[in-house]
Amino acid sequence: MQECHRRAPFLFFNGNTFADVARQITAAIFADLPTVRRREVISAVAHYIAGVLPWEAMAGIVESLTETADLKAGDGVKTLRGSLHGVIVKILEDGRVVWKPDDTASNLTALPEGLCRED
């Protein structure tokens, strides 16, 4: 699809058309993902098609967001956009995760699909 976009078969540089087609296809393929993760995968693929994200980065984003969240206390995690990093403190009975962001004294509670394991 990116190759088609670069060949510009339509007038007025309709890259948004190709990105929207990619969004729709990606949404269908990843329909089973939690909403937050699905939105990020869709965004990454659309940015790749538009030519603003290299293949390696897009593939890495998609791979990390499609991993199942099997988190446990002591695991290093980050938010989906990578703006906060920290460590899991405990897993609550309802499945939510209590984690401590780096350089803070606060604990945050999140759904596991809102966090990615950090290598």
N, C-alpha and C positions, 0 to 999 in steps of 0.2 A: 504494500500500500504506500509505503514511503517513496518507493521508486516512481509510482504513478504520480504522487504529489509533486515530486521534483521535475517530472517531465512537463508539468503544467498543461494538461490537456484542455483545461477550461480557461476562458479569459478571466481577467481580473484577479489572478492568483488566489483561487479559492481553496487555500490550504485548510480553511475551517471546514470545508465540505468533507475532505478526507479525514480530518481529525474527528469529526462527528460520526462518520461511518465506523471508525476505529472504536470510538466510545460505545456505540451501540453493540458492536460485535463483542467487545470486551465485557460489557455488562451482562450479556447473555452467557458467555463462557464462564464467568466468575460469579454467577447468580447465587451460589451457595455460600459465598463469603459474607461475613458480617458487613453491614452497611458501611461503616467507617473504612474498613480495609478495602472493600470493593471500590469506593470512591477514589482512594489513593492509587489503586491499580489502574483504574480507568484514566485518571489524570496522567500517570506515568506513560501509558501507551499512547495517549493523544499527543503528549509532548514529544515523544519519540517520532511519531508520524509527521509532526510539524517541523521536525528537524532541530529542535532546541535541546534534546536530551540524547546522548549517545547510547548505542545499543547496550553496552556493558552496564551502564547505570540503570537503564530501564529494566534489563533482565535481573539485576540485583535487587531492585525494588520489588518487582513482581515475585521473585523467589522468597524474599524475606516476609512479604505480606501474605503469602499463601501457606507458610508453615503453620502447623497447628501449635497453639500456645499451650505447651506443657511446662508451665513455670513452677518453680519451687523456691522456698526460702533460700536466700543467698545468691540467687541468680542475678546477674547484671542485666538491666533492661534499659530501654530508651523509649520515648514516645514515638509514634509513627513518623512524625516529621523530624525526629532527632533533636528537638529543641531542649529536652531534658533527659538526663542520664541518671541512673541510680541503681538501687539494689532492692530486691524483694525482701520484705520483712516477714510477711506471713500470708497464707491463703485462707480466706474466710470460708465458713461452711457453705455460703451461697455461691461460692466460686469467684467472688471478687478478690482483688489482689491489693494488699497493703504494701506500699513501697516507699522508700526514702530517697528522694532526689539528692544527688551529690551536693555538698557544700550547704546543706540546710539542716535544721533541727526538726523540720516538719515531716510528717508521714502523710501520704496521699493514698486515696482509695480509688481504684480503677477497675474496669472490666478487663479481663485478660486480652481481649481482642484489640484494646487500645494501646497495647505495649508490644514491643518486639524484643526478643532476646538479643543481648549484645555479646558479640564474640570476644 
